[in-house]
Amino acid sequence: MSRMSSSTAGVGPVRLGPQARAALRPTEAPAVTGGFWYDRRVINAQVCIPQGPRLLESAGNLHNLRLVAGETEGAFRGDYPFQDTDVYKWLEAASWQLAQDAVAGRDTGALSAEVDRITALVAAAQQEDGYLNTWFQSGRGDGRYSDLRWGHELYNAGHLIQAAIAHHRATGRTELLDVARRFADHIGTVFGPAGSGRPIDGFDAHPEVETALAELYRETGDRHYLDLARYFVDRHGHGLHGHEAYCQDRVPLREAETVEGHAVRQLYLLAAAADLAIETGDESLAAAGVRLWHAMAATKTHLTGGVGAHHEEEDFGDPYELPTERAYCETCAAVASIQFGWRMALLTGQARYSDLIERTLFNGFLAGMSLDGESWLYVNPLQVRDGHVDGGGDKSSRRTRWFRCACCPPNVMRLLAGLEHYFASTDGRGLQIHQYASGVFHGEADGAPLNVSVNTDYPWRGRTAVTVERTPGTPWTLSLRIPQWCTEYTLGGVTTDAEVQDGWLRIRRSWTTGDEVVLDLDLAPRLVSADPRVDAVRGCVAIERGPLVYCLEQADHPGGGLDDVVIDAAGPLTVKERPDLLGGVVTIGGTGYRRSLPEPGWWPYAPADSSQAPGTPLELVAVPYHAWANRTVGSMRVWLPAS
């Protein structure tokens, strides 16, 4: 018998079940109240989310829902069978935003009305048996579930389920959740193992429904949804789609040794595997999650946290195949990496997962949205050459207002809208701070509540102050993550019994209201180099400061592009605060030169000559990678040849 959650206020995208086998649990009712992420989320709330319905209207997504609901006439608009998901991801983003606005006492009238309007439209489009996909309902394709490779019906269902859960947790209302459950129940009557009496033994080639069904189990208590998620996860890798890595069908997940194929599909599937390991204690799925995350992080992740080496098939490449100008690094893949990493952090309690989340958030993910929230990047290269010309679009290195395949913008919106839920956790013995942002975070110790306030100007400054606002009378542990990039830090305030274990600085003591701990991370700029097996950047270095990856842009280096720029790796790096630049950033200065390049001939190769003069001295100015492509169109590069 199913149960509905009695209280979902303050719950985020992941809410572990009562019997979950996880080292950590997400905290409830976190709040980011100022600083870097607060400012980015204000743009999301005031610009990105409000413009969503207008863009979904102009792209045809809402027309398609009205079409199958019988509220308008015409033909399906758009090129893809998964266009409904843009609507669902926007609904999820809007729902998390409604929750924030309600807590902050802000007016929710206009946004709530839009959510209600679109929710009603989704409900009207649903067929009586629960099926919902405007592509097939409007007569495109060859009928329901006729094309599990490209039809994306279950992928659509997954995003609908996640939107419905967000709406229920944010508002307590069930209109959208009822739609999602009807669709999920319908899927359960259609898909199942051979001999189950269900007509289809198979899976959607684009994972997403799996992790959504696991969360629907958590929301409702209905075990059938978790069992269905397990069935779909285990059905991958048995040849339904020709043993293709692209479809996550080459090898069963439990046997896989590395991440492969379409990056987003792989990571959504791995997020579901982590969910199942948490809820069922499945040790082989947990081991697969650890093994495949390590293979990804160690051999297939760019410096920015971006993943996906190939434009063709949007997939992972070979180990250490990490190109710069042809890096794909789809924004959606960054979102998927964060979602997978967070589940692994909860499952294992290890800090390394949040290390990669931090890197991805500040770089590979955030670059996907312009500073003003008006335009987007689908792909996130690490180099754009002088003279590179493109007209914008899905796979462009030029920011674009919207995309033909608009999966990335609403994905960014939904992650930003619920971002505070990825920042802290509790293990019943205290509180763990995974990401540094000003705000209020709650935990518990021995069943008693506790909470702290955090004050920081991270990532521009390394100082973070944590103040105890509420504490039980018994000792508990405050754990602060020491980032992987950090080699020096200082600790002040109340620091009794502080020790570092596996990336966590743990402070255990009896606390008093008002106690303060001050962690100061050294943000000195640094040069980093890649593993020598990364052929694309051998002999190059990149600039980092704190969690931020930096890049050069042509706008700061007049007189040519960046193809001929070399950095003096032995020269000093200087830090400068620039409140006037790119919305307020810290830049890094360095020394280098422009190489004297030969005139182009018919053959670009010559005998090696180590005596070439270095060239013309040049002062370098590096800006945070997440802020690139917000000024004039021009060249950019992260990795710099080093003298």
C-alpha positions, 0 to 999 in steps of 0.5 A, a space after each residue: 500500500 502506498 503512502 503520500 509524504 506527510 510533510 515535504 517542506 524544505 525537501 530538495 531533489 533527493 530525499 532518502 527513504 527511511 531505510 536508506 543505506 547512506 553515509 549522509 542525508 541531505 539537510 532540509 530547509 537550507 537557505 543561501 542568503 548572499 554571495 556568489 551563488 545567491 547573485 547567480 540565482 537571483 538572475 535565474 529567478 528574475 530573468 531565466 525562469 520568468 522568460 521560460 513560458 514565452 520561449 516555450 511558446 515561441 518554440 512550439 512546446 506549449 502549442 504541442 500540448 494544446 494540440 493533443 489536448 484538443 485546445 488548438 489545431 495545426 501540426 506538431 511544432 519542432 524536430 524532436 520527440 522529447 520537446 515535452 521535457 523542456 516544459 517539465 524541466 521548466 516546471 521543476 525549476 519554477 517549483 523550486 523557485 516557488 518554494 524559495 519565494 514562499 520561505 523568503 516572503 516574496 510575492 509568488 502570484 505571477 509565477 504560481 499562476 504560470 505554473 498552474 496554467 501549464 500544469 493544467 495544460 499538461 493534465 489536459 494533454 494526458 490520455 485516459 490510460 496515463 500515456 503522455 507524449 505529444 510527438 506520438 499523440 500528434 501522429 508523428 512516428 509509428 505509434 507508442 513505444 515503437 522506437 525505444 532508441 529515439 522515441 524518448 517516451 520514458 525520458 519524457 516521463 522521467 522529467 515529468 516525474 521529477 517536475 511533479 515531485 518538485 511541485 509537490 514538495 514546494 507547494 504540497 499540491 498533487 495536481 502534477 503529481 497525480 499526472 506523473 503517477 498515472 504515467 508511471 503506473 501506465 509504464 508499469 503495465 507495459 514494461 517488465 521482464 519476460 514472463 511478467 505478462 507485460 508486453 515489452 521487455 525493454 528500456 528507453 535508450 535515453 536513461 532518465 526515468 530510472 532515477 525519477 522512479 526511485 525518487 517517486 518511490 521516496 515521495 510516495 512509499 510505493 515500492 513498485 516504482 523502485 522495483 521498476 527503476 531496478 528493472 530498467 537499470 538492469 535491462 541495460 547492456 543486454 543487446 536490445 539496442 545492438 550492444 551500442 555504448 551510445 545507448 548504454 547497452 554495450 555491457 551491463 552496468 554492474 560489469 562496466 569498467 569505464 564510462 562510455 557512450 553518450 555522456 548525459 545518458 551514462 550519467 543519468 543511468 549512474 545517478 539511478 544506480 546510486 539511488 538504488 544502491 542507497 535505497 536497497 543496499 545493493 553492493 554491486 551497484 554501489 561498487 559500480 558507481 565508485 568504479 565508474 566515477 573514478 574512471 570518469 574523474 581520473 581519465 575522462 574529465 576536463 579541467 573545468 569538470 566538463 565531460 564529453 570529448 566528442 561532438 559526434 554522438 555527444 560521448 565520452 572519448 578514450 581515456 585521456 582523450 580530452 581535446 580543447 577546441 573540439 571539447 563537447 562538454 555539454 551543459 546537460 552533462 555537467 548537470 548530470 555529473 553533479 547529480 550523480 556526484 551528489 548521490 555518490 557523496 551521500 552514499 559514501 560520505 567521501 569528500 572527493 565527490 563534492 570536490 568534483 561537484 565544486 569544480 563542475 559547478 563553478 566552471 563547466 556548468 556555470 559557463 553554460 549561462 550568460 551573466 545576464 541570463 539571456 543566452 546560453 551555451 550548449 557546448 563548452 569548449 576550452 579553446 576558440 581559435 582566432 578567426 573561428 566563425 559560426 552562426 550560433 546554434 546548438 553546437 556553437 561556441 557563440 552564446 545563443 538565445 535558445 536552441 532547436 534542441 533546448 535541453 540545456 537552458 531549463 536544465 540549468 534553471 532547475 539545478 540553480 533553483 534547487 542548488 542549496 540542497 547540494 551544499 550540506 548534509 547530516 549523518 545524525 552525528 553532526 553537519 557536513 558543509 560540502 560547498 561554501 556559500 553564505 546561508 543557513 544550514 540544518 542538521 541533527 545530532 542524536 535526534 536533536 536539531 542543530 543549525 549554523 549560519 555561514 558567512 563568506 565571499 567565496 570564491 573571491 576570498 578564502 575566508 568562511 565563518 561558521 556560527 552555531 545558531 542552535 545546538 543540542 547539549 551533547 557533543 557533535 561534529 562540524 565537518 568542513 570540506 578541504 578542497 582537493 586543490 587547497 594546499 594551505 589553510 588556517 583555522 580560527 575560532 573554536 577548534 577543539 579536537 579538529 582533525 583532517 580525515 579524507 578531505 574533511 576537517 572535522 571538529 567535534 566538541 560540545 557547542 554553545 550558541 554563538 560559537 564561531 569557526 573560521 576557515 581560511 583557504 589559501 587562494 593564491 593563483 597557481 599554474 597546473 599541468 595535465 597528466 602527460 597522457 593528455 596529448 592535447 595539452 602536453 607542454 601547456 599549463 592552465 591558471 586556477 585560483 581557488 575553485 575557479 579555472 581561468 582563461 584568456 580572452 581576445 577582448 583583453 589582448 588586443 593586437 591579434 588572437 591567442 594562437 601565438 600566445 605563450 605564458 612564462 611559467 616561471 613568471 609571477 601571477 598577480 591578483 586584481 579585483 575588478 568590480 567593473 568587469 564582467 559583473 565583478 570578478 577577480 582577474 589574474 595577471 601574468 607575463 608571456 609573449 607573442 611568438 614570432 610566427 612564420 608567414 603561411 606557406 603551402 606546407 605548415 611543417 618544418 625541421 624542429 628548431 629549439 633556438 626560435 626567439 621567444 617573441 614580443 613580451 605581453 602582459 596576460 590578463 586571465 578571467 574566470 572561465 565561467 564568465 567567458 563569451 560575455 563580451 565581444 566575439 573572439 578567441 579564448 583559451 584555457 590551456 597555454 603553451 608554456 615557456 
